[in-house]
Amino acid sequence: MRLRGSAATLLGMHRQDLAAATHPFDADTAVAPTGDGRFVATISDRWDRLGGGPNGGYLVATCLQALSQVLPFEDPLVVSAFFLRPATAGPAEVHADLVRAGRRVATGEARLVQEGKERVRVVSTFTDLAGAAGRTEVLGSRPDLPVPEDCVDPLAGTTLEGVTIADRMEYRLPELPGWWQGRPSGKPSAELWARFKEPRDPDLLALPLIVDAAAPAVLELGELGSTTLELTVHLRGRPTPGWLACRSSTRYVIDGYHEEDFEIWDSSGRLVAQGRQLAILANSRA
C-alpha cells in the first residue's frame, strides 16, 4: 500500500503515538483518522497466531477501534468478521462507515485493506450497555475452575516459535491438556483462565481478541491447527477487572470445516462474551 502526502505524514505520527502507548494492545490496535471514515493503522507482528500471521481477533479489534469513532454509541454489541485474505505486519487502512443509526443501536461496516486488497470485513452493531434493561435469564453456568493460583501455567518456561500472541496473553488451566503432552484426549473442549500478560483490565474492545486467542479446541483431536473463515462475537456486558473464566468447545468437524464456541465470564461471575467461528483444519482442502 502506498501512502502519499498528508496520509503518509499522519502514518508517521501514528507510529510515534504507538511507541508512546502504555500497553501493547492499545498501541497495536490504534488507528488514526484521515477523513471521510478512513483510518491508517500499523498491523503488528506481536499478535501472531499458531500457523503464522496476525491473530484474527486482533485484526477485528483494530477494525472496532475505527468503528468506535464513526458510530454514535460506545459499546460493541455484536460483531461478525469475514477473513478474506491473510493480513501481514505493516501499514494498513481501515475504511469504516455508518450503515444505520437508531435510538438504541447503530450498525457500521469496516474493511481492513493492505496493498489495495481487502483482508478483513467486519460488520458490527454498537449500543450503550450501561442503559440496557429487560428480562434476564442465565441458564448456563460459569466454568467451575480452581482459583488461578492453583492452576497450571502451560507456557511456563516455554517458547512457542513464531506464536507471538503467547507473549501477550497468559492462561491457567486445571491441568495440562492432552495435546500439550502429545496425547490428544479426543475431547475437543477446554476450560481455562485468561488475561493479558502485561497488566490491563479487560474491556469490550478486547473481548473479540480474547475469544480468538486461546489454542483451538480441535488440537485435542490431534489436529495441528485451523484457520478462521468467519467469527461472530456477542458482547453481553462490560467486564469487571481480573481474570476471565473461559470455555471453548467443538462438536462438529465436517469435511475439514469445524465450528468453535467460546464463552467468557468475568471476575464477578457474569457472562460477558460469546463467540462462534467457522474454521478450516490445517491441511484441509478449501
C-alpha positions in Angstrom: 0.0 0.0 0.0 1.4 3.4 -0.9 0.5 6.5 1.1 1.3 10.0 -0.2 1.2 13.5 1.2 -0.7 14.1 4.4 -1.7 10.4 4.8 2.0 9.4 4.9 2.7 12.2 7.4 -0.2 11.1 9.5 1.0 7.5 9.5 4.4 8.6 10.7 2.8 10.5 13.5 0.6 7.4 14.2 3.7 5.2 14.6 5.2 7.7 17.1 1.9 7.5 19.1 2.2 3.7 19.1 5.7 3.9 20.6 4.4 6.1 23.4 1.4 3.9 24.2 1.4 2.2 27.6 0.0 -1.2 26.6 0.7 -3.4 23.6 -3.0 -4.0 22.8 -3.8 -0.3 22.8 -0.7 0.5 20.8 -1.2 -2.2 18.2 -4.9 -1.6 17.6 -4.7 2.2 17.4 -6.0 3.9 14.3 -5.6 7.5 13.1 -8.3 9.2 11.1 -7.5 10.7 7.6 -11.0 11.9 7.0 -14.3 10.6 5.5 -14.3 7.4 7.6 -10.8 6.4 6.6 -8.1 5.5 9.1 -4.4 4.4 9.0 -3.1 1.6 11.2 0.0 -0.5 11.6 -0.6 -4.2 11.9 1.9 -5.6 14.4 3.7 -8.9 14.4 3.3 -9.1 18.2 -0.1 -11.0 17.9 0.8 -13.8 15.5 -1.2 -17.0 15.8 -0.4 -20.7 15.6 0.3 -21.3 11.9 1.6 -17.8 11.3 0.2 -14.3 10.6 -1.8 -11.9 12.8 -4.5 -13.4 15.0 -8.0 -12.8 13.6 -9.4 -11.4 16.9 -6.6 -8.8 16.9 -7.5 -7.7 13.4 -11.2 -7.5 14.4 -10.2 -5.3 17.4 -8.3 -2.9 15.1 -11.5 -2.6 12.9 -13.6 -2.0 16.0 -11.3 0.9 17.1 -12.2 2.6 13.8 -15.9 1.8 14.1 -16.0 3.2 17.6 -15.0 6.6 16.1 -17.8 6.7 13.4 -20.7 5.2 15.4 -22.7 7.2 17.9 -22.7 4.5 20.6 -19.8 3.4 22.8 -20.2 -0.4 23.2 -20.0 -3.1 20.5 -22.9 -5.5 20.9 -22.5 -7.9 18.1 -19.5 -8.3 15.7 -19.3 -10.5 12.6 -16.0 -10.7 10.7 -15.0 -12.4 7.5 -11.3 -13.1 6.8 -10.9 -12.8 3.1 -7.1 -12.8 2.7 -4.2 -13.2 5.1 -3.1 -10.0 6.7 0.6 -9.2 7.3 2.6 -7.0 9.6 2.9 -3.5 8.3 0.8 -0.5 7.1 -2.9 -0.8 6.7 -6.0 1.2 6.0 -9.4 0.8 7.7 -12.5 2.1 5.9 -15.3 2.5 8.4 -18.8 3.6 7.5 -22.1 4.1 9.4 -24.8 1.9 7.8 -27.7 2.9 10.1 -28.3 4.6 13.4 -31.4 4.2 15.6 -32.3 5.2 19.1 -30.8 2.1 20.8 -28.3 0.7 18.3 -26.2 1.7 15.4 -24.6 -0.6 12.8 -21.4 0.0 10.8 -19.1 -1.8 8.4 -15.3 -1.7 8.4 -12.8 -3.0 5.8 -9.2 -3.6 6.6 -7.1 -3.1 3.5 -3.4 -3.7 2.7 -1.7 -3.1 -0.6 -5.0 -2.3 -2.2 -6.6 -5.6 -1.2 -9.3 -6.1 1.4 -8.1 -8.5 4.0 -10.9 -8.5 6.7 -14.5 -7.2 6.6 -16.3 -6.5 9.8 -20.0 -5.7 10.4 -20.8 -4.5 14.0 -23.7 -3.2 15.9 -23.0 -0.8 18.8 -25.1 0.3 21.7 -24.9 1.6 25.3 -24.8 -1.4 27.5 -25.0 0.7 30.6 -28.5 1.7 29.6 -29.7 -1.8 28.8 -32.6 -3.1 30.8 -35.0 -6.0 30.5 -35.7 -9.6 31.4 -32.6 -11.7 32.2 -32.4 -15.5 32.3 -29.0 -17.1 32.6 -29.5 -20.9 32.0 -25.8 -21.7 31.7 -23.1 -21.6 34.3 -19.6 -20.2 34.6 -16.7 -22.8 34.3 -16.1 -24.4 37.6 -12.3 -23.7 37.8 -9.9 -23.8 40.7 -8.5 -20.3 41.5 -5.8 -19.3 39.1 -3.1 -19.7 41.8 -4.0 -23.4 42.0 -3.9 -24.0 38.2 -1.1 -24.8 35.8 0.6 -22.2 33.6 1.0 -24.2 30.3 3.5 -21.6 28.9 5.8 -21.5 31.9 9.4 -22.0 30.7 8.2 -22.5 27.2 8.8 -20.5 24.0 6.4 -21.1 21.0 8.5 -20.2 18.0 6.6 -17.6 15.9 3.4 -17.6 18.1 4.0 -14.2 19.5 0.4 -13.9 20.9 1.7 -16.3 23.6 3.9 -13.5 24.7 1.0 -11.1 25.1 -1.6 -13.4 26.8 -1.4 -15.7 29.8 -3.5 -18.7 30.7 -4.2 -21.0 33.7 -5.7 -24.5 33.4 -6.6 -27.1 36.0 -4.1 -29.4 34.3 -2.0 -29.6 31.1 -4.2 -30.5 28.1 -3.6 -33.8 26.5 -2.5 -32.3 23.2 0.2 -30.3 25.0 1.7 -33.6 26.3 1.5 -35.3 22.9 -1.6 -37.3 23.9 -4.7 -35.7 22.5 -7.7 -36.7 24.5 -10.2 -36.9 21.7 -12.5 -34.5 23.5 -12.3 -31.0 21.8 -13.1 -28.8 24.8 -11.3 -26.7 27.4 -12.0 -24.6 30.4 -9.3 -22.0 31.4 -8.5 -18.6 32.9 -7.2 -15.9 30.5 -5.9 -12.3 30.8 -3.3 -10.0 29.3 0.2 -10.8 30.4 1.1 -7.1 30.8 -1.4 -5.7 33.3 -4.5 -4.3 31.6 -8.2 -4.6 32.6 -10.4 -6.3 30.0 -12.9 -4.2 28.1 -15.4 -4.7 25.3 -12.9 -3.9 22.6 -10.5 -6.6 23.9 -13.0 -9.4 24.2 -13.2 -10.3 20.5 -9.4 -10.8 20.7 -9.6 -13.0 23.8 -12.4 -15.1 22.2 -9.9 -16.0 19.4 -6.7 -16.0 21.4 -6.7 -19.5 23.1 -5.4 -22.7 21.5 -8.1 -24.2 19.2 -10.1 -26.9 20.8 -9.6 -29.2 17.8 -6.0 -29.7 19.0 -7.5 -32.4 21.3 -8.4 -34.3 18.1 -4.8 -34.5 17.1 -5.1 -31.6 14.6 -2.2 -29.2 14.1 -4.4 -26.1 14.0 -7.0 -24.4 11.9 -7.7 -21.1 10.1 -10.7 -19.0 10.9 -13.0 -18.1 8.0 -15.7 -16.2 9.9 -16.0 -15.1 13.5 -19.1 -13.8 15.3 -18.9 -12.4 18.9 -21.8 -11.3 21.1 -20.8 -8.9 23.8 -23.1 -9.3 26.8 -21.7 -6.9 29.4 -18.8 -4.6 30.3 -16.3 -6.9 32.1 -15.0 -6.3 35.6 -11.2 -6.3 36.2 -9.4 -9.5 36.8 -9.0 -13.0 35.4 -11.6 -14.2 32.8 -13.0 -17.7 33.0 -13.3 -19.2 29.5 -14.8 -22.2 27.9 -14.3 -23.5 24.4 -15.7 -26.5 22.5 -16.1 -28.0 19.1 -18.9 -30.5 18.4 -18.8 -30.9 14.6 -16.0 -31.4 12.2 -17.4 -32.0 8.7 -15.3 -32.2 5.5 -12.4 -30.4 7.2 -14.6 -27.5 8.5 -15.4 -27.1 12.2 -17.1 -24.6 14.5 -15.7 -23.5 17.8 -17.9 -22.0 20.5 -16.3 -19.8 23.2 -17.6 -18.2 26.4 -16.0 -15.5 28.6 -17.2 -14.9 32.2 -15.7 -12.0 34.2 -14.4 -12.0 37.7 -17.8 -11.1 39.1 -19.3 -14.3 37.6 -21.2 -12.6 34.7 -21.2 -13.9 31.1 -19.6 -11.0 29.1 -19.0 -12.6 25.7 -19.9 -15.5 23.5 -18.1 -16.3 20.3 -18.7 -18.8 17.4 -16.3 -19.2 14.5 -16.2 -21.4 11.4 -12.7 -22.6 10.6 -10.9 -24.9 8.3 -8.5 -27.5 9.6 -4.8 -27.2 8.6 -4.0 -29.2 5.5 -7.7 -29.5 4.5 -8.8 -28.6 1.0 -11.0 -25.5 0.8 
